[in-house]
Amino acid sequence: MLAPKFTYQIDGQIDGQIDGVVLRKTIMLFYGEDCVLVKYEFENLPSPSLLRIRPFLAYRGFHIPKKQDMLFDTKTCDVKNGFKITPYPDMPSLFIQTSSSSQFSSSPLWYYNFEYQEERQRGYNWREDLFLPGVLEIPVKSGNTVIVSASLKINSRQLLLKWKGEEKRRAEIQAEDSAIVEKFTGEDRDNLRQLLRAGRQFITETPDGRPMIIAGYHWFDDWGRDTLISLPGLTLCCGRPQEGTAILESLGKYEKNGLLPNFFSTDGKGNGYNSVDASLWYFWTVQQMLKYTGDLQKIRTSFWPVMKNIIKNFLVGTVFDIHMSDNGLLHAGNRDTNLTWMDATVGGRPVTPRWGFPVEINALWYNAICFAGELAGLFGELDLFPADLPARIGRSFQDTFWIEEGAYLGDVFSQGALDHAVRPNQIFALSLPFSPLSHAQARGVVNKVKTHLLTPCGLRTLSPDDRAYQGRYEGNEAKRDGAYHQGTVWPWLLASFGEACLKVAEDKKEAKVFLLENLRSFLRRHLWVAGVGCISEIFDGDPPHTPRGCVSQAWSTGELIRLYSILQETLSS
């Protein structure tokens, strides 16, 4: 299926006849333009009829529902087979046109209080006013196809040809994916094909042409951490290294004081740098780039300068009290900051305080230093940091985070105390290319995570045995933010869990079968609910693990693609 299609069957009396009229509606966004095409197809119409379309307009951002306002200009202008409306002088006009002859009748009218029950449950403004400019009437008969275009510029091309051109483009892209999916069979081939299709949604560019990854639909924008984690699965594993390289190069240009943007502002002037791990994930993404491309020269010219700046700033200390301590571990933040991926706040305070020495930050730090040490040797720059630093970090990591009773890693060391909460952050200490753990410790971590956190949809963010555990992500914004990292399940963690499992497994084939069955079960259950054909952002920690949050999330999708790639490599080895 190249685009979403809805089929309606109308049973009843039409012109004195009993008949089953079939209406098929297919929706397709046109690539590279602000344009949506809607195709209507008719079967079993007993006689020539009229298709009446009443377009309701909001003209707003995706966060704030519309209310009738006096500034909204309701006038319309006729254009070929449609009309144009310009509600606000500082916003673009909207052109609505049809592929065949049509008649537009202006009848400006506001409709009040459309109700959005999901928004009501989430504690948001849930009523909206929408404007109806008029009615489009299109003569149709059985076998007809009608295409309606809504665009920010007038369509001079024939809409049917435009539709067929976009169909052809999508078919060609789908054919390109065949080289990736043909390594699998049956259900896995179908799953991977759908994941690749979903993954293409996130690769885009800003209005000024900067390549980027949208973090999630409907409401996330451009986030540094999400970009770096999702990039390998969305580009490198899909045979599209040029796109991945361009995005990574672009992101590196925004390094400042050793930090990469946590998020990009819409105007490009107020980028947020409140993240410690985005800079460290940059090293991991470059490692993935080297794995898939082998292009060491590209790393030296485009990425190595950024990596050196990050290390130099972290060694001496930078903003947000990010600095290396005497024992080699990396400190970040204070009680008022939330610099890791578990960054939800309620009432301006972090829900999951993780300032001090978070476990995954120091796992990423160890991995970054080890990788940088390798590159420094290859590039002849051995004075970047003391030669004994990797070993010092490794010893301190074990001494600080390892909990012998229970055989797992604590989550954060702060103010002289270790948080013993069982969280998934510990999995990165062995999933990353360089691990500071012994084999026995690594096995303990996998067993702990598997026992307490693994679900059919991903890893919980907190063990259900913990008193702070929240099993359902629901209610108003404060309640949801209070559960966001307190038990809620995140599917993006499955790839790192899979890597960790395979590293410690005595029987890798058996581990692969276990991971593959878990992945199949998840996709079989989830792909056709929530965002159809997409992977949701999060799931409830408690069964039945209801999907929540964004209906289509970049790192959920990218990391499942990467997990398939990891499993395929295991199968081949």
Phi, psi and omega in degrees: 000125183269345181201155180297136181230136178243132180245128179240134174243128183249111178255127179166190184269120180233120181051042177080003181244152172263120186209161177250096179280133179246127176240126175247129180240123179241136184244132181217125171281137182271126185296132175082002179225155172276078188208134173241136179247135178236121182255130176246131178233142187235141174226147174065026172290125184288340182199164176307138186222182177241132169265118179254127181240127178246100182278121175266130186247141176249315182053067182206171169286173187276357183262331190244115179300152183279144170231146180306134176222153185287344181277347182289115181278116187268000183289146176237157175235140178288138169230173182301121179054044178166207183209167178233143176221140179232084186297326182226140184292337182262012177235156182292157175286158175247130178248124175243121185224160180240158183283340179234174183303135182214167180234122177258128177248114181289128176209070186301129185202135174268136172251132189256148167060050163298136186249129180246098187295326178297318178294324178298315180295331182273003175081019181256171172298121191241011175241143184217145172260137179234147184258133175252111181285335182162198185234132172263129177243126185234119177295133180222160171214170184302134182091352180289153169235128178237133176244132177247131181247134169241118191214159176271003172215157184292140179268115178265339179283158172293129186295327179295320178293323178296317178299312182295325178295319178290323175300316180297317179300316180293322179295321179295321177296318179297323178294324178298327181289345184301325180296332179278314188281341184292347176287347180245169179230162170053231184300320181294322178297316180295318180298312183294321177301318180291322178295319178297319179296316180295323183295330181294341181297333190270341183276117182208198176213157179285167178304333179268009172094007179284125179292143186204170174239123173288130185290326181182154178250131027252351195236358176274153179247234189254107184240132183297309181301312181298320179300312185292323181286322184274340187303312181302315180291324184279340183232302187294316180289346183260009181072028182234056185296331181298319179293318179297317179298318181296319180293317182293320176299315181297317181297319182299334180293344182262010177299135180211123182056032180085358182250148171253153183301134170288320175212156177257133176284158182294331180267357178075004184253336184246042180301141181265129181250023185274059178211133175267331189273340178303317179297324182281326174295335177303318179297316180297319180295321175295323175300317178295322177300315179295321179299317186270336183247332184066014186271082181293327181294320178297321178296319182295319185276324189256328189247328183300319177301321179293317181299318179296320179297320179298311182297315181300318180291321180290328179294317184266343180106140180220196185297166180061027179054039174270118182199159174273132177277175183298332181275003177096345181284157184260125177262146179211130166084185175214185187296345182260359183253162174218085191264356179258180183291339175274079195243017181292146177230151172227125182063029179081003181245141178299133177288322181241083183298124183223036178276157185112243182235085179289146188294315183287332176297319180282334170294317177294322178297314178299315179297318181296316181294318179296316179294316179297325177297319176298312182295321180299322177295318180292327184265000178069038180234066190280000182263016183294321178203163181302143184297332183273003186298314180303316180295322180295316178297316181300315179295315181295324179300310180297316182297327186274316192256338187287129178249108185296317179282105185111340176054064177203181181254136172292167190268320181205138176256120184212134178054041175081006182229147179258128175284120183271008180302140178271107182231163183284350183301333181293339185295333182290341180294346175233345179280332180293157183305325177247126183240137177273004186261152169285166180298320180295319178295318180300317179297322177298318179297313180300315180297319180295313181295317180298319183287319189260332193242335184289131174231174177295350185243355184149200180256136171293155178270355178200144180296139176298342178283348182280139180297336181272001184296136175239114187274349182226133179261092184204174181092198183285181187298319181295318180293320180292317178295330178290341180254351190306317179234028181242033180136339178303143184269137178239119181290337182297338181286347183297325182294315179293323176297317178299316177301316181296316179302314183292328180293323186262352186291133172286324177245097185293327178295319178295318178296320179298317179299317179300312182293321181293320179294322177296317180294315179300314181300318179298309184291324178300324184275328193256330191302333186249023171232174181055239175278103188303127181079007183234172179248126182290166180288311188215170178218155175300146176289330179270147173302148007274023177057059180298133177293141182222180175068208179300140182280348180212110188242135186297310185285335171299312182291310183299319182286332174288325173298316180294324178297318175301320179296317178299316181293325178294321177297321179294320179297323184282334186279000000 
